[in-house]
Amino acid sequence: MKTTHTLLAAGVLALFAGAAMADSSSGMQTTGAVSAKATVNLSVSVPKVILLKVGSSSAISTASFTVAPTVAGAGNNNPINNWDGTGPAMTTTASGNALDVAAWTNISGGAKLNYSADAFGTGGPTLADFEVTSANGTGLAHPGSKALGAGGTDVTVAANTLSTATWTYSVAAAATPSAWQAGSYTTKIVYTATAP
């Protein structure tokens, strides 16, 4: 009798101490079928992931544009020239303006990709003077219309599918570099992929 009380007390103490309780059963039968059953739950936790790359993987990429004048009848830095009195034609040369982009997410319903951009300084170009085209890869579109603006329309990045493209930044055909005043102008375009 003493032993029974001791074992019962130990079992109660183990229960309240948070000891792991196994799921088990036993079957005993002198005739006919017999069985025992135990259950195991598998639990998997998958974090939400969004990946985005525009240009370099290790640094902020810069698309550069150089403007050069062509003066009719005049040479560069020539004190004696035959300028004909017409305004100069301004041409732009781009470098580093084709950027590889990639996006991926595992969130149900996908992610929304968009951007925000600051205006250039006074006297320089406007955002609308530039445009972005998308090609190659899986055709990940640039948010919004072809012309740059302060922001665009969301582009959906499908779940569990790698979305890629090459985005090329260029001066729009309607831009008038001859109206831009001398100086250096920069803007920052920030791309953001979000999901609930």
SESEPA-156247 format. One line per field, with one value per atom (N, C-alpha, C): residue number from 1; residue in one letter; atom name; x, y negated, z negated. Coordinates in nm, 3 decimals. Layout:
% residues N
nr	NUM_... $
rest	a_... $
atom	CA_... $
px	X_... $
py	Y_... $
pz	Z_... $
***
This chain:
% residues 196
nr	1_1_1_2_2_2_3_3_3_4_4_4_5_5_5_6_6_6_7_7_7_8_8_8_9_9_9_10_10_10_11_11_11_12_12_12_13_13_13_14_14_14_15_15_15_16_16_16_17_17_17_18_18_18_19_19_19_20_20_20_21_21_21_22_22_22_23_23_23_24_24_24_25_25_25_26_26_26_27_27_27_28_28_28_29_29_29_30_30_30_31_31_31_32_32_32_33_33_33_34_34_34_35_35_35_36_36_36_37_37_37_38_38_38_39_39_39_40_40_40_41_41_41_42_42_42_43_43_43_44_44_44_45_45_45_46_46_46_47_47_47_48_48_48_49_49_49_50_50_50_51_51_51_52_52_52_53_53_53_54_54_54_55_55_55_56_56_56_57_57_57_58_58_58_59_59_59_60_60_60_61_61_61_62_62_62_63_63_63_64_64_64_65_65_65_66_66_66_67_67_67_68_68_68_69_69_69_70_70_70_71_71_71_72_72_72_73_73_73_74_74_74_75_75_75_76_76_76_77_77_77_78_78_78_79_79_79_80_80_80_81_81_81_82_82_82_83_83_83_84_84_84_85_85_85_86_86_86_87_87_87_88_88_88_89_89_89_90_90_90_91_91_91_92_92_92_93_93_93_94_94_94_95_95_95_96_96_96_97_97_97_98_98_98_99_99_99_100_100_100_101_101_101_102_102_102_103_103_103_104_104_104_105_105_105_106_106_106_107_107_107_108_108_108_109_109_109_110_110_110_111_111_111_112_112_112_113_113_113_114_114_114_115_115_115_116_116_116_117_117_117_118_118_118_119_119_119_120_120_120_121_121_121_122_122_122_123_123_123_124_124_124_125_125_125_126_126_126_127_127_127_128_128_128_129_129_129_130_130_130_131_131_131_132_132_132_133_133_133_134_134_134_135_135_135_136_136_136_137_137_137_138_138_138_139_139_139_140_140_140_141_141_141_142_142_142_143_143_143_144_144_144_145_145_145_146_146_146_147_147_147_148_148_148_149_149_149_150_150_150_151_151_151_152_152_152_153_153_153_154_154_154_155_155_155_156_156_156_157_157_157_158_158_158_159_159_159_160_160_160_161_161_161_162_162_162_163_163_163_164_164_164_165_165_165_166_166_166_167_167_167_168_168_168_169_169_169_170_170_170_171_171_171_172_172_172_173_173_173_174_174_174_175_175_175_176_176_176_177_177_177_178_178_178_179_179_179_180_180_180_181_181_181_182_182_182_183_183_183_184_184_184_185_185_185_186_186_186_187_187_187_188_188_188_189_189_189_190_190_190_191_191_191_192_192_192_193_193_193_194_194_194_195_195_195_196_196_196 $
rest	m_m_m_k_k_k_t_t_t_t_t_t_h_h_h_t_t_t_l_l_l_l_l_l_a_a_a_a_a_a_g_g_g_v_v_v_l_l_l_a_a_a_l_l_l_f_f_f_a_a_a_g_g_g_a_a_a_a_a_a_m_m_m_a_a_a_d_d_d_s_s_s_s_s_s_s_s_s_g_g_g_m_m_m_q_q_q_t_t_t_t_t_t_g_g_g_a_a_a_v_v_v_s_s_s_a_a_a_k_k_k_a_a_a_t_t_t_v_v_v_n_n_n_l_l_l_s_s_s_v_v_v_s_s_s_v_v_v_p_p_p_k_k_k_v_v_v_i_i_i_l_l_l_l_l_l_k_k_k_v_v_v_g_g_g_s_s_s_s_s_s_s_s_s_a_a_a_i_i_i_s_s_s_t_t_t_a_a_a_s_s_s_f_f_f_t_t_t_v_v_v_a_a_a_p_p_p_t_t_t_v_v_v_a_a_a_g_g_g_a_a_a_g_g_g_n_n_n_n_n_n_n_n_n_p_p_p_i_i_i_n_n_n_n_n_n_w_w_w_d_d_d_g_g_g_t_t_t_g_g_g_p_p_p_a_a_a_m_m_m_t_t_t_t_t_t_t_t_t_a_a_a_s_s_s_g_g_g_n_n_n_a_a_a_l_l_l_d_d_d_v_v_v_a_a_a_a_a_a_w_w_w_t_t_t_n_n_n_i_i_i_s_s_s_g_g_g_g_g_g_a_a_a_k_k_k_l_l_l_n_n_n_y_y_y_s_s_s_a_a_a_d_d_d_a_a_a_f_f_f_g_g_g_t_t_t_g_g_g_g_g_g_p_p_p_t_t_t_l_l_l_a_a_a_d_d_d_f_f_f_e_e_e_v_v_v_t_t_t_s_s_s_a_a_a_n_n_n_g_g_g_t_t_t_g_g_g_l_l_l_a_a_a_h_h_h_p_p_p_g_g_g_s_s_s_k_k_k_a_a_a_l_l_l_g_g_g_a_a_a_g_g_g_g_g_g_t_t_t_d_d_d_v_v_v_t_t_t_v_v_v_a_a_a_a_a_a_n_n_n_t_t_t_l_l_l_s_s_s_t_t_t_a_a_a_t_t_t_w_w_w_t_t_t_y_y_y_s_s_s_v_v_v_a_a_a_a_a_a_a_a_a_a_a_a_t_t_t_p_p_p_s_s_s_a_a_a_w_w_w_q_q_q_a_a_a_g_g_g_s_s_s_y_y_y_t_t_t_t_t_t_k_k_k_i_i_i_v_v_v_y_y_y_t_t_t_a_a_a_t_t_t_a_a_a_p_p_p $
atom	N_CA_C_N_CA_C_N_CA_C_N_CA_C_N_CA_C_N_CA_C_N_CA_C_N_CA_C_N_CA_C_N_CA_C_N_CA_C_N_CA_C_N_CA_C_N_CA_C_N_CA_C_N_CA_C_N_CA_C_N_CA_C_N_CA_C_N_CA_C_N_CA_C_N_CA_C_N_CA_C_N_CA_C_N_CA_C_N_CA_C_N_CA_C_N_CA_C_N_CA_C_N_CA_C_N_CA_C_N_CA_C_N_CA_C_N_CA_C_N_CA_C_N_CA_C_N_CA_C_N_CA_C_N_CA_C_N_CA_C_N_CA_C_N_CA_C_N_CA_C_N_CA_C_N_CA_C_N_CA_C_N_CA_C_N_CA_C_N_CA_C_N_CA_C_N_CA_C_N_CA_C_N_CA_C_N_CA_C_N_CA_C_N_CA_C_N_CA_C_N_CA_C_N_CA_C_N_CA_C_N_CA_C_N_CA_C_N_CA_C_N_CA_C_N_CA_C_N_CA_C_N_CA_C_N_CA_C_N_CA_C_N_CA_C_N_CA_C_N_CA_C_N_CA_C_N_CA_C_N_CA_C_N_CA_C_N_CA_C_N_CA_C_N_CA_C_N_CA_C_N_CA_C_N_CA_C_N_CA_C_N_CA_C_N_CA_C_N_CA_C_N_CA_C_N_CA_C_N_CA_C_N_CA_C_N_CA_C_N_CA_C_N_CA_C_N_CA_C_N_CA_C_N_CA_C_N_CA_C_N_CA_C_N_CA_C_N_CA_C_N_CA_C_N_CA_C_N_CA_C_N_CA_C_N_CA_C_N_CA_C_N_CA_C_N_CA_C_N_CA_C_N_CA_C_N_CA_C_N_CA_C_N_CA_C_N_CA_C_N_CA_C_N_CA_C_N_CA_C_N_CA_C_N_CA_C_N_CA_C_N_CA_C_N_CA_C_N_CA_C_N_CA_C_N_CA_C_N_CA_C_N_CA_C_N_CA_C_N_CA_C_N_CA_C_N_CA_C_N_CA_C_N_CA_C_N_CA_C_N_CA_C_N_CA_C_N_CA_C_N_CA_C_N_CA_C_N_CA_C_N_CA_C_N_CA_C_N_CA_C_N_CA_C_N_CA_C_N_CA_C_N_CA_C_N_CA_C_N_CA_C_N_CA_C_N_CA_C_N_CA_C_N_CA_C_N_CA_C_N_CA_C_N_CA_C_N_CA_C_N_CA_C_N_CA_C_N_CA_C_N_CA_C_N_CA_C_N_CA_C_N_CA_C_N_CA_C_N_CA_C_N_CA_C_N_CA_C_N_CA_C_N_CA_C_N_CA_C_N_CA_C_N_CA_C_N_CA_C_N_CA_C_N_CA_C_N_CA_C_N_CA_C_N_CA_C_N_CA_C_N_CA_C_N_CA_C_N_CA_C_N_CA_C_N_CA_C_N_CA_C_N_CA_C_N_CA_C_N_CA_C_N_CA_C_N_CA_C_N_CA_C_N_CA_C_N_CA_C_N_CA_C_N_CA_C $
px	0.082_0.000_0.085_0.190_0.282_0.345_0.381_0.442_0.347_0.220_0.119_0.107_0.102_0.093_0.216_0.331_0.456_0.458_0.417_0.415_0.311_0.195_0.092_0.137_0.202_0.252_0.358_0.445_0.549_0.489_0.381_0.316_0.251_0.186_0.123_0.227_0.337_0.444_0.501_0.519_0.573_0.478_0.348_0.249_0.256_0.260_0.263_0.398_0.502_0.636_0.655_0.556_0.565_0.642_0.649_0.721_0.650_0.728_0.671_0.587_0.469_0.380_0.372_0.407_0.406_0.265_0.241_0.114_0.135_0.077_0.098_-0.027_-0.041_-0.150_-0.103_-0.181_-0.145_-0.270_-0.249_-0.360_-0.329_-0.425_-0.407_-0.534_-0.524_-0.640_-0.600_-0.680_-0.647_-0.689_-0.793_-0.835_-0.873_-0.870_-0.911_-0.801_-0.836_-0.739_-0.706_-0.588_-0.542_-0.461_-0.467_-0.392_-0.354_-0.259_-0.217_-0.193_-0.224_-0.213_-0.140_-0.055_0.013_0.014_0.005_-0.004_0.117_0.167_0.276_0.231_0.243_0.214_0.343_0.343_0.455_0.419_0.502_0.477_0.587_0.547_0.642_0.611_0.712_0.696_0.782_0.719_0.789_0.780_0.893_0.887_0.848_0.793_0.765_0.896_0.918_1.043_1.012_1.078_1.076_1.220_1.258_1.392_1.379_1.465_1.460_1.601_1.633_1.762_1.741_1.795_1.793_1.938_1.997_2.137_2.231_2.334_2.438_2.381_2.442_2.401_2.471_2.577_2.659_2.670_2.613_2.623_2.507_2.481_2.377_2.427_2.349_2.387_2.354_2.434_2.411_2.406_2.296_2.283_2.324_2.429_2.484_2.455_2.430_2.402_2.489_2.562_2.647_2.589_2.576_2.520_2.634_2.634_2.739_2.675_2.725_2.668_2.738_2.665_2.722_2.687_2.792_2.772_2.805_2.710_2.730_2.838_2.941_3.047_3.152_3.145_3.242_3.313_3.435_3.511_3.509_3.545_3.548_3.661_3.629_3.727_3.814_3.755_3.828_3.797_3.896_3.867_3.830_3.871_3.835_3.750_3.624_3.536_3.436_3.362_3.264_3.123_3.094_2.959_2.857_2.756_2.658_2.541_2.543_2.438_2.316_2.317_2.204_2.235_2.130_2.149_2.214_2.285_2.354_2.256_2.291_2.219_2.283_2.202_2.255_2.227_2.331_2.317_2.354_2.292_2.319_2.380_2.474_2.538_2.518_2.466_2.436_2.543_2.562_2.650_2.593_2.606_2.554_2.404_2.334_2.190_2.105_2.166_2.092_2.117_2.015_2.030_1.949_2.015_1.946_1.867_1.743_1.658_1.603_1.575_1.518_1.436_1.327_1.240_1.184_1.165_1.109_1.041_0.931_0.864_0.794_0.772_0.698_0.564_0.521_0.399_0.278_0.178_0.057_-0.004_-0.036_-0.090_0.017_0.144_0.255_0.284_0.376_0.415_0.387_0.376_0.355_0.486_0.529_0.653_0.620_0.680_0.659_0.785_0.782_0.899_0.856_0.951_0.934_1.061_1.045_1.160_1.154_1.271_1.282_1.296_1.253_1.270_1.416_1.458_1.591_1.593_1.712_1.726_1.672_1.646_1.595_1.692_1.637_1.719_1.761_1.745_1.787_1.671_1.691_1.584_1.473_1.360_1.251_1.247_1.175_1.162_1.100_1.006_0.939_1.032_1.152_1.250_1.317_1.285_1.347_1.240_1.277_1.187_1.261_1.186_1.243_1.170_1.246_1.188_1.235_1.151_1.181_1.191_1.295_1.313_1.387_1.389_1.464_1.406_1.473_1.430_1.288_1.216_1.075_0.981_1.040_0.957_0.902_0.977_0.933_0.920_0.799_0.773_0.820_0.856_0.886_0.754_0.744_0.617_0.575_0.447_0.394_0.413_0.398_0.412_0.560_0.586_0.724_0.798_0.728_0.790_0.806_0.919_0.940_0.849_0.817_0.739_0.775_0.697_0.723_0.694_0.614_0.579_0.503_0.483_0.417_0.299_0.249_0.142_0.204_0.147_0.203_0.219_0.330_0.353_0.351_0.282_0.272_0.388_0.452_0.555_0.489_0.475_0.403_0.476_0.399_0.456_0.532_0.648_0.729_0.770_0.784_0.830_0.935_1.053_1.157_1.121_1.111_1.078_1.204_1.239_1.363_1.339_1.432_1.428_1.553_1.569_1.669_1.594_1.613_1.550_1.652_1.614_1.704_1.649_1.730_1.694_1.749_1.667_1.711_1.642_1.700_1.639_1.524_1.408_1.291_1.309_1.246_1.258_1.204_1.106_1.044_1.124_1.228_1.307_1.385_1.413_1.488_1.610_1.718_1.839_1.892_1.859_1.906_1.843_1.736_1.671_1.728_1.815_1.873_1.991_1.995_2.105_2.228_2.346_2.472_2.473_2.528_2.535_2.526_2.535_2.522_2.391_2.312_2.180_2.167_2.113_2.092_1.953_1.905_1.782_1.799_1.717_1.722_1.590_1.597_1.478_1.483_1.383_1.380_1.269_1.308_1.211_1.179_1.052_1.008_0.909_0.934_0.841_0.777_0.645_0.573_0.465_0.427_0.318_0.261_0.132_0.072_0.127 $
py	0.121_0.000_-0.126_-0.124_-0.237_-0.264_-0.158_-0.172_-0.236_-0.198_-0.254_-0.404_-0.451_-0.594_-0.668_-0.606_-0.671_-0.688_-0.585_-0.593_-0.694_-0.697_-0.791_-0.935_-0.960_-1.094_-1.137_-1.045_-1.076_-1.112_-1.040_-1.069_-1.205_-1.242_-1.373_-1.484_-1.465_-1.564_-1.581_-1.472_-1.479_-1.556_-1.537_-1.605_-1.755_-1.800_-1.942_-2.006_-1.925_-1.977_-1.998_-1.966_-1.989_-1.880_-1.763_-1.655_-1.619_-1.582_-1.545_-1.421_-1.428_-1.313_-1.249_-1.124_-1.055_-1.014_-1.011_-0.959_-0.811_-0.726_-0.582_-0.507_-0.385_-0.298_-0.154_-0.067_0.074_0.156_0.269_0.358_0.499_0.563_0.697_0.776_0.890_0.968_1.115_1.199_1.343_1.401_1.342_1.388_1.268_1.282_1.174_1.071_0.971_0.866_0.779_0.726_0.637_0.524_0.405_0.291_0.192_0.110_-0.001_-0.122_-0.241_-0.361_-0.471_-0.545_-0.664_-0.771_-0.895_-1.007_-1.099_-1.147_-1.245_-1.363_-1.484_-1.606_-1.662_-1.699_-1.769_-1.917_-2.004_-2.148_-2.215_-2.294_-2.364_-2.514_-2.595_-2.740_-2.800_-2.867_-2.928_-3.080_-3.150_-3.296_-3.362_-3.482_-3.562_-3.619_-3.606_-3.653_-3.738_-3.853_-3.935_-3.969_-3.945_-3.978_-4.074_-4.176_-4.275_-4.322_-4.324_-4.374_-4.461_-4.583_-4.671_-4.715_-4.664_-4.696_-4.610_-4.671_-4.599_-4.532_-4.418_-4.347_-4.401_-4.479_-4.520_-4.671_-4.750_-4.896_-4.960_-5.088_-5.161_-5.192_-5.156_-5.180_-5.323_-5.377_-5.512_-5.509_-5.554_-5.573_-5.717_-5.736_-5.869_-5.918_-6.047_-6.109_-6.234_-6.242_-6.357_-6.435_-6.566_-6.651_-6.728_-6.725_-6.795_-6.882_-7.006_-7.095_-7.077_-7.096_-7.104_-7.243_-7.327_-7.466_-7.477_-7.520_-7.530_-7.631_-7.586_-7.675_-7.705_-7.644_-7.677_-7.551_-7.570_-7.459_-7.470_-7.363_-7.363_-7.452_-7.542_-7.630_-7.705_-7.743_-7.812_-7.961_-8.043_-8.187_-8.256_-8.199_-8.255_-8.151_-8.181_-8.082_-8.148_-8.066_-8.114_-8.075_-8.097_-8.063_-8.138_-8.064_-8.125_-8.191_-8.193_-8.263_-8.179_-8.052_-7.966_-7.896_-7.859_-7.792_-7.654_-7.608_-7.479_-7.362_-7.255_-7.129_-7.053_-7.005_-6.936_-6.786_-6.707_-6.562_-6.501_-6.388_-6.321_-6.184_-6.149_-6.018_-5.949_-5.827_-5.754_-5.649_-5.623_-5.513_-5.450_-5.318_-5.247_-5.256_-5.273_-5.299_-5.175_-5.060_-4.935_-4.849_-4.829_-4.763_-4.633_-4.526_-4.399_-4.404_-4.360_-4.362_-4.222_-4.194_-4.064_-4.082_-4.006_-4.011_-3.871_-3.840_-3.708_-3.721_-3.649_-3.642_-3.508_-3.468_-3.344_-3.373_-3.498_-3.539_-3.516_-3.449_-3.421_-3.550_-3.553_-3.675_-3.763_-3.730_-3.805_-3.935_-4.013_-4.141_-4.252_-4.375_-4.491_-4.570_-4.598_-4.672_-4.812_-4.913_-5.051_-5.131_-5.261_-5.344_-5.485_-5.558_-5.701_-5.770_-5.891_-5.963_-6.109_-6.164_-6.306_-6.388_-6.512_-6.601_-6.643_-6.670_-6.727_-6.870_-6.927_-7.064_-7.164_-7.286_-7.394_-7.423_-7.436_-7.467_-7.344_-7.227_-7.105_-7.031_-6.906_-6.828_-6.797_-6.752_-6.704_-6.552_-6.489_-6.343_-6.299_-6.379_-6.344_-6.347_-6.405_-6.406_-6.269_-6.177_-6.044_-5.936_-5.825_-5.712_-5.582_-5.479_-5.349_-5.243_-5.161_-5.051_-4.919_-4.817_-4.685_-4.583_-4.498_-4.394_-4.276_-4.167_-4.047_-3.981_-3.877_-3.805_-3.753_-3.757_-3.714_-3.831_-3.948_-4.064_-4.139_-4.146_-4.225_-4.370_-4.421_-4.557_-4.660_-4.778_-4.890_-4.947_-4.982_-5.036_-5.163_-5.173_-5.293_-5.295_-5.412_-5.428_-5.434_-5.445_-5.450_-5.571_-5.685_-5.808_-5.802_-5.853_-5.861_-5.968_-5.950_-6.048_-6.036_-6.101_-6.092_-5.952_-5.874_-5.738_-5.674_-5.544_-5.475_-5.393_-5.308_-5.215_-5.082_-5.019_-4.894_-4.789_-4.716_-4.598_-4.478_-4.372_-4.253_-4.158_-4.117_-4.014_-3.884_-3.788_-3.665_-3.584_-3.512_-3.431_-3.312_-3.285_-3.168_-3.159_-3.274_-3.280_-3.390_-3.357_-3.458_-3.549_-3.678_-3.778_-3.857_-3.866_-3.933_-4.020_-4.110_-4.194_-4.280_-4.354_-4.461_-4.592_-4.684_-4.815_-4.913_-4.982_-5.078_-5.219_-5.305_-5.444_-5.529_-5.618_-5.700_-5.836_-5.932_-6.064_-6.052_-6.100_-6.090_-6.173_-6.127_-6.198_-6.340_-6.361_-6.494_-6.588_-6.537_-6.621_-6.727_-6.840_-6.948_-6.984_-6.908_-6.937_-7.079_-7.142_-7.279_-7.377_-7.334_-7.419_-7.397_-7.299_-7.271_-7.365_-7.425_-7.515_-7.435_-7.498_-7.432_-7.391_-7.275_-7.227_-7.076_-7.023_-6.879_-6.855_-6.763_-6.736_-6.587_-6.555_-6.416_-6.396_-6.276_-6.238_-6.097_-6.062_-5.928_-5.859_-5.740_-5.658_-5.540_-5.528_-5.420_-5.322_-5.198_-5.094_-5.013_-4.982_-4.909_-4.799_-4.679_-4.567_-4.541_-4.537_-4.518_-4.412_-4.355_-4.258_-4.260_-4.227_-4.227_-4.115 $
pz	0.000_0.000_0.000_-0.073_-0.079_0.056_0.126_0.258_0.355_0.352_0.441_0.421_0.299_0.271_0.321_0.308_0.351_0.502_0.577_0.722_0.772_0.708_0.746_0.723_0.612_0.582_0.683_0.722_0.819_0.954_0.994_1.121_1.121_1.012_1.001_1.007_0.939_0.939_1.079_1.152_1.288_1.379_1.361_1.444_1.424_1.297_1.268_1.294_1.304_1.334_1.484_1.566_1.710_1.782_1.730_1.796_1.925_2.030_2.159_2.145_2.203_2.197_2.335_2.345_2.473_2.512_2.644_2.694_2.725_2.644_2.664_2.620_2.670_2.630_2.643_2.588_2.596_2.627_2.687_2.716_2.666_2.606_2.555_2.580_2.642_2.677_2.687_2.632_2.640_2.773_2.834_2.965_3.051_3.182_3.273_3.294_3.370_3.404_3.285_3.286_3.179_3.241_3.185_3.240_3.131_3.163_3.076_3.166_3.120_3.203_3.128_3.202_3.147_3.256_3.216_3.311_3.299_3.414_3.418_3.503_3.452_3.527_3.585_3.713_3.774_3.789_3.739_3.745_3.828_3.929_4.016_4.014_3.988_3.987_4.098_4.195_4.308_4.297_4.289_4.276_4.408_4.398_4.517_4.571_4.703_4.763_4.886_4.898_5.019_5.054_5.180_5.228_5.346_5.350_5.458_5.490_5.619_5.665_5.787_5.784_5.899_5.924_6.030_6.058_5.978_5.923_5.849_5.725_5.690_5.569_5.445_5.465_5.351_5.331_5.422_5.409_5.484_5.452_5.524_5.665_5.765_5.904_5.945_6.036_6.087_6.239_6.294_6.439_6.467_6.549_6.571_6.712_6.723_6.852_6.866_6.976_7.004_7.122_7.104_7.208_7.276_7.409_7.484_7.593_7.608_7.711_7.847_7.951_8.085_8.138_8.153_8.196_8.344_8.422_8.567_8.601_8.673_8.720_8.617_8.496_8.391_8.344_8.297_8.240_8.089_8.022_7.876_7.824_7.732_7.668_7.770_7.881_7.988_7.978_7.943_7.927_8.057_8.169_8.299_8.369_8.390_8.451_8.544_8.610_8.707_8.665_8.536_8.488_8.571_8.615_8.706_8.635_8.503_8.429_8.395_8.430_8.392_8.260_8.191_8.062_8.080_7.979_7.991_7.982_8.052_8.037_7.921_7.829_7.711_7.725_7.715_7.723_7.588_7.556_7.428_7.455_7.371_7.377_7.242_7.246_7.122_7.093_6.965_6.924_6.797_6.786_6.670_6.657_6.769_6.764_6.789_6.813_6.829_6.705_6.626_6.497_6.493_6.450_6.431_6.301_6.305_6.186_6.161_6.035_5.997_5.871_5.862_5.743_5.720_5.592_5.554_5.419_5.403_5.274_5.260_5.138_5.112_5.044_5.049_4.979_5.070_5.016_5.092_5.145_5.274_5.334_5.393_5.367_5.424_5.351_5.408_5.350_5.450_5.402_5.486_5.494_5.618_5.642_5.691_5.629_5.671_5.641_5.667_5.642_5.603_5.547_5.523_5.573_5.624_5.679_5.638_5.608_5.574_5.702_5.699_5.813_5.827_5.950_5.972_5.920_5.909_5.863_5.964_5.918_6.004_6.118_6.237_6.354_6.433_6.373_6.440_6.504_6.536_6.599_6.500_6.552_6.469_6.478_6.388_6.393_6.525_6.577_6.701_6.822_6.806_6.915_6.933_6.844_6.850_6.857_6.916_6.926_6.899_6.864_6.833_6.913_6.984_7.060_6.999_7.011_6.955_7.068_7.061_7.162_7.098_7.173_7.133_7.008_6.963_6.844_6.858_6.749_6.749_6.773_6.801_6.834_6.715_6.604_6.488_6.530_6.530_6.576_6.475_6.526_6.438_6.389_6.261_6.209_6.283_6.309_6.371_6.522_6.580_6.724_6.760_6.888_6.937_6.881_6.872_6.822_6.670_6.623_6.478_6.418_6.292_6.218_6.071_5.986_5.843_5.789_5.864_5.825_5.939_5.931_6.040_5.992_6.080_6.048_6.007_5.905_5.853_5.963_5.953_6.036_5.942_5.979_5.894_5.919_5.811_5.817_5.771_5.861_5.830_5.723_5.644_5.536_5.592_5.531_5.562_5.708_5.771_5.909_5.920_5.973_5.990_6.106_6.079_6.181_6.214_6.342_6.382_6.506_6.529_6.649_6.651_6.760_6.768_6.787_6.694_6.705_6.762_6.869_6.932_6.914_6.855_6.829_6.944_6.998_7.111_7.107_7.183_7.195_7.295_7.257_7.342_7.469_7.576_7.705_7.695_7.608_7.596_7.505_7.441_7.350_7.429_7.363_7.428_7.344_7.362_7.284_7.303_7.414_7.437_7.338_7.270_7.170_7.030_7.015_6.884_6.860_6.742_6.708_6.668_6.683_6.650_6.503_6.473_6.336_6.331_6.210_6.187_6.113_6.162_6.105_6.076_5.962_5.925_5.866_5.876_5.809_5.755_5.661_5.601_5.625_5.682_5.706_5.611_5.526_5.427_5.464_5.489_5.523_5.396_5.379_5.260_5.298_5.250_5.268_5.133_5.128_5.002_5.016_4.903_4.898_4.757_4.744_4.610_4.523 $
***
